[in-house]
Amino acid sequence: MTEEDFFLLDLLARPDDEAARLIYADWLADNDDPRADLVRDAYLLRSARQTDPARRSLDERWQEARRRHGWQEYDGLLLTWEQMVSVFRFRLAEAVTHCSGDLPPLRTWELEPRGLIGLTHWSGGWPGADSQAWPDLDRELAVARRRLLARAGRAPTRLMTHLGGGRLVLFDPFTTPADGRTHRESKGFFDAEGAPAWDTWVLFVPEPPPGADRGGYLLAWVPPPWLHWAGIGIGANPDVNCLAWAHECSTPFLRRLRQAGLAGC
């Protein structure tokens, strides 16, 4: 791990520590990293309206930097794909810890993602065409789950190096079943739109899922007690390619996970 990796893991472990983000921005500046001003300004302007000229300028600089350097956005940070793997392994450790046991929680009310990002008025299931909503849903869920684990004294501090006896499932939120079979056959692990139980979400990956040229996909961890029913649910809609075991898929990010030692991905 590099010195920057330790900064990143500290930010993930302490989402409410406001000073940590500015310290990280200072470290980037000390190392002549072009992300320094972007990270600092993103934090300082986090509450600014989209119509604020400074916010519009930041958004333009941010997108240009992403195009130029191939960086990915996560929680107000600009990360390399290798760092996104570290984020995944950190979030996987949280999901495994939270969902361990013979009766894993599936949909803790406090972690309801739509409520966490203010979609309390939403009545149409999960957002579909608006791909920008999914990174927010996943990130806010992860932060809320981290707080629950911290309050219980169970928050992990190390990167996950294995799948804890479970498996990863890939969910494409832009191609969903409509007949409810996935929900019924999985005994409720997947909902009516095919989304895995939100307590098990790990990371929304901003790259096209297999067979698509747009959007992204969600990776979730299936606890051992749910492997059988999740497998039946995945096979319930063979003509709708929204769910698959991650180890049966090949995407650039999944290949990176395998290279990082998560052989079951």
C-alpha positions in Angstrom: 0.0 0.0 0.0 1.1 3.5 -0.8 1.0 6.6 1.5 -2.0 7.8 -0.5 -3.8 4.5 0.1 -3.6 5.1 3.8 -5.2 8.6 3.3 -8.0 7.0 1.2 -8.7 4.3 3.8 -8.8 6.8 6.5 -11.4 8.9 4.6 -13.5 5.8 4.1 -13.2 4.8 7.7 -14.1 8.2 9.1 -16.8 9.7 6.8 -17.7 12.4 9.3 -14.2 13.7 9.9 -14.3 16.9 7.9 -10.6 17.8 8.5 -9.4 14.5 7.0 -10.4 15.5 3.5 -8.7 18.9 3.7 -5.5 17.2 5.1 -5.6 14.8 2.1 -6.0 17.8 -0.3 -2.9 19.4 1.3 -1.0 16.2 0.9 -1.9 16.1 -2.8 -0.7 19.7 -3.1 2.6 18.9 -1.4 3.1 16.2 -3.9 2.2 18.4 -6.9 -0.9 16.3 -7.7 -3.3 18.1 -10.0 -6.3 16.7 -8.0 -5.4 18.9 -4.9 -7.5 22.0 -5.8 -10.3 19.9 -7.2 -10.7 17.8 -4.1 -10.4 20.9 -1.8 -12.9 23.0 -3.9 -15.3 20.0 -4.1 -15.3 19.9 -0.3 -15.6 23.7 0.2 -18.4 24.0 -2.4 -20.3 20.8 -1.3 -23.3 22.8 -0.2 -23.3 25.3 -3.1 -26.2 25.4 -5.5 -25.7 24.0 -9.0 -26.4 27.5 -10.4 -23.5 29.0 -8.3 -20.8 30.2 -10.9 -18.0 28.8 -8.7 -19.8 25.4 -8.6 -20.4 25.4 -12.4 -16.7 26.2 -12.9 -15.7 23.4 -10.6 -17.9 20.9 -12.4 -16.4 21.8 -15.7 -12.8 21.5 -14.3 -13.8 18.2 -12.7 -15.1 16.6 -15.8 -12.2 17.8 -17.9 -9.8 16.3 -15.4 -11.7 13.0 -15.5 -11.5 12.9 -19.3 -7.8 13.8 -19.4 -6.6 11.5 -16.8 -9.1 8.7 -16.7 -9.9 9.3 -13.0 -13.1 7.9 -11.5 -15.3 9.9 -9.0 -16.1 8.5 -5.6 -17.5 10.6 -2.8 -15.9 13.9 -3.9 -12.6 12.2 -4.7 -10.8 11.5 -8.0 -9.4 8.0 -8.0 -7.5 5.7 -10.3 -9.0 2.3 -11.1 -6.5 0.7 -8.7 -7.8 2.9 -5.9 -11.3 1.9 -6.9 -10.3 -1.7 -6.2 -9.2 -0.6 -2.7 -12.5 1.1 -2.2 -14.3 -2.1 -3.3 -12.2 -4.3 -0.9 -12.9 -1.9 2.0 -16.7 -1.8 1.3 -16.7 -5.6 0.8 -15.3 -5.9 4.4 -18.1 -3.8 5.7 -20.8 -5.7 3.8 -19.4 -9.1 5.0 -19.2 -7.9 8.6 -22.7 -6.4 8.5 -24.3 -9.4 6.9 -22.5 -12.2 8.7 -24.4 -14.8 10.8 -27.0 -17.5 10.2 -29.8 -14.8 9.6 -28.1 -12.0 7.7 -30.0 -8.7 7.6 -31.2 -7.9 4.1 -33.1 -4.6 4.2 -32.3 -2.6 7.4 -34.7 0.3 7.4 -32.0 2.8 8.4 -30.1 1.9 5.3 -32.9 2.4 2.8 -30.9 4.1 0.0 -33.7 6.1 -1.6 -34.4 7.7 1.8 -30.8 8.4 2.4 -30.5 10.6 -0.7 -33.8 12.3 -0.3 -35.9 10.3 -2.8 -38.7 10.0 -0.2 -41.2 11.0 -2.9 -40.1 8.2 -5.2 -42.9 5.8 -6.0 -41.7 4.1 -9.1 -39.2 1.6 -7.6 -35.5 2.3 -8.4 -34.2 5.1 -10.6 -33.7 3.8 -14.2 -32.4 6.0 -16.9 -30.8 8.5 -14.5 -27.5 6.6 -14.0 -26.2 9.5 -11.9 -28.5 8.5 -9.0 -27.0 5.1 -8.5 -23.5 6.1 -7.4 -25.2 8.4 -4.8 -27.5 5.5 -3.6 -24.6 3.2 -3.2 -22.3 5.7 -1.5 -24.8 7.0 1.0 -25.8 3.4 1.9 -22.1 2.5 2.5 -21.6 5.6 4.8 -24.8 4.8 6.8 -23.7 1.1 7.1 -20.3 2.2 8.3 -21.9 4.3 11.0 -24.0 1.4 12.2 -21.0 -0.8 12.4 -19.0 1.8 14.2 -21.7 2.3 16.8 -21.7 -1.4 17.4 -17.9 -1.6 17.7 -17.7 -3.9 14.6 -16.4 -1.6 11.9 -13.6 -3.4 10.0 -10.3 -1.5 9.3 -8.6 -3.9 6.9 -9.2 -4.6 3.2 -11.0 -7.8 2.4 -8.9 -10.4 0.7 -11.6 -13.1 0.1 -15.3 -13.4 -0.2 -16.1 -14.8 3.2 -17.8 -17.9 1.9 -20.2 -15.9 -0.2 -20.3 -14.8 -3.8 -20.6 -11.5 -5.7 -23.6 -10.8 -7.9 -23.7 -8.3 -10.7 -26.9 -6.3 -11.1 -27.6 -4.0 -14.1 -30.2 -1.5 -12.9 -31.0 -0.4 -16.5 -32.3 -3.8 -17.7 -34.7 -5.1 -15.1 -37.4 -7.9 -15.1 -41.0 -7.0 -15.0 -42.8 -10.2 -14.0 -41.7 -10.6 -10.4 -40.3 -14.1 -10.9 -36.8 -13.1 -9.7 -38.3 -11.8 -6.4 -40.4 -14.9 -5.9 -37.8 -17.5 -6.8 -35.1 -15.9 -4.7 -37.4 -15.9 -1.7 -37.0 -12.1 -1.5 -33.3 -11.7 -1.8 -33.9 -9.8 -5.0 -36.8 -7.4 -5.2 -39.4 -7.1 -7.9 -36.9 -5.1 -10.1 -34.1 -7.6 -9.6 -32.1 -5.4 -7.2 -30.2 -7.3 -4.5 -31.1 -6.7 -0.9 -29.5 -3.3 -0.1 -27.7 -4.4 3.0 -25.5 -6.5 0.8 -24.5 -3.8 -1.7 -20.7 -3.3 -2.1 -20.0 -0.9 -5.0 -21.6 0.7 -8.0 -19.0 0.4 -10.8 -19.0 3.2 -13.4 -18.4 1.1 -16.5 -20.8 -0.6 -18.9 -22.0 -4.1 -17.8 -21.4 -7.1 -20.0 -23.1 -6.7 -23.4 -23.9 -3.0 -22.9 -22.3 0.2 -24.1 -23.6 2.6 -21.4 -24.3 2.9 -17.7 -22.7 1.0 -14.9 -23.5 -2.0 -12.6 -23.9 -2.8 -9.0 -21.8 -5.5 -7.2 -23.4 -7.0 -4.1 -22.3 -9.7 -1.8 -24.5 -12.8 -1.4 -24.1 -14.3 2.2 -23.6 -18.1 2.4 -27.2 -18.7 3.7 -28.6 -17.0 0.6 -26.5 -18.6 -2.1 -29.0 -21.2 -3.1 -32.0 -18.9 -3.4 -30.0 -16.2 -5.1 -28.8 -18.7 -7.7 -32.4 -19.7 -8.4 -33.4 -16.1 -8.7 -30.7 -15.4 -11.2 -31.9 -18.2 -13.3 -35.5 -17.2 -13.1 -35.2 -14.6 -16.0 -32.9 -16.1 -18.6 -34.0 -13.6 -21.2 -33.4 -10.6 -19.0 -29.7 -10.0 -18.6 -29.8 -7.9 -15.4 -28.4 -10.4 -13.0 -25.4 -12.7 -13.1 -22.8 -14.2 -10.8 -19.8 -11.9 -11.0 -17.4 -14.9 -11.5 -19.2 -15.7 -14.7 -18.7 -12.2 -16.1 -15.8 -10.5 -17.6 -15.4 -6.7 -17.3 -12.3 -4.6 -16.9 -13.0 -3.9 -13.2 -13.8 -7.6 -12.4 -10.5 -8.5 -14.1 -8.8 -6.0 -11.8 -10.4 -7.6 -8.8 -9.1 -11.0 -9.8 -5.6 -9.6 -10.3 -6.0 -8.2 -6.7 -6.5 -11.8 -5.4 -10.3 -12.0 -5.2 -10.3 -15.1 -7.3 -14.0 -15.7 -6.9 -14.9 -12.5 -8.8 
